[in-house]
Amino acid sequence: MTSQSSHKAMLWIVAAGFFMQTLDTTIVNTALPAMARSLNETPLDMKPVVVAYTLTMAMLTPASGWLADRFGTRRVYFAAILVFVLGSLFCAGAQSLDQLVIARVIQGIGGSMLLPIGRLAVLRSVSGEQYIAALAFVSVAGQVGPIFGPVLGGWIVQTVAWHWIFLINVPVGAIGLLAVLRYLPDNTVGRAPPFDFIGCGLLSLCMVAFSLALDTPHEASHAAWSGSLFALSLLSALLYIPHARRRREPLFRLALFREPNFSIGLAGNLVCRIGSGAVPFLMPLLMQLQLGYTPLHSGLMLLPAALAGVVAKRWIVPLVKRYGYDNFLLVNTVLVGGSIASFAAISPGWPLALSIAQLALFGATNSMQFAAMNSVTLKGLSVEDAGSGNSLFSMVQMLAIGLGVTIGGGLVSLFTAQLGVAGTAYRLAFFSVGTITLLSAVVFRRLDVGQLDKGRSVAGVASR
């Protein structure tokens, strides 16, 4: 096989892994009501099924580069696919919610390495002039997964059973394992730098404790437990600071946060993505439980948002060039938050065409928001800090998705308990998470516009 053919095969392997990772982030959303009925749980109690997967990926993403350096990209990528497939099998065979959550953690362990290791394999094997085109090819898989995930999940649940949304990963993964052994280069660096296990543990503890604190029931009897978890989360974050100062090669250098736009971008991303993370979880539940839609119908209703997001990506560069990052983010954040809040109006009898228009507006503005937020967060970093900053940024992205699910589902539970009417609870929850998204506009107003103008061209806008 020629070198060019080997490169194409490698790109297809990486793209397939990225597709599986993104597909399983969204495919379960339309299946949650059916899964809840099968496991004798309420649909809102299925939040950990989504959160466990995203939170596991957030915790383990920083270790992927070190593992590749230590054991070689081919071995680690093979192990990632194998663990992901095993996790999928365990998910399909789960007989209780606890078993399913544990299986999703296993799936997340494999999923956390698929994109970073795949991207690293491309970086080390493809020449500089072909690297951008190669990454663009791989990124298409990341866009296709969220587009077809809800629809495929709804169709599988409606025609077969929810277990098959995980079993479809098995044949794809089996082919991937064989392809990795044949086509993926090993690229072993040799001796890897020491990994900061303590730093990774502290930040992981911070994320897990914070997520559990938000997911604690709202009864007064649980207030002390929730407060203790918040305190543990804060303490672990504070302990990381002296640890990073003492360690020669910490997980994330504190110098990262001396770049003001990086810190502001991280905070803005976290706040803004809470609303964006809540919508894919809440919308299928609203449609199936309150509007009477079938799983497939609810999945198809999310298709306009995904397609509009793909189309809108081409608008971001000319819009930012014309109006600047600060003005663009201010207006677009209002549009994203407003579109999420507008979902509060969706109820039985609401015009279908208007619902589609609302979802398309959300998809378009949300896609542009991600691209702009990613760019302002990362573009000011030095070459030395770019890799570390991107890794931390990826952690925040995955954390925000989990927080969106936790907060969105928690608000529905809280409002239902207080009002006794689930339909009204969903409307108030959408309005609330939309308002949270709007608050990120205040964060983005603190961006250093002058520093942004000195950065790289907007043509380098990052992907999701």
Beta strands, then each sheet from edge to edge (+ up, - down):
end
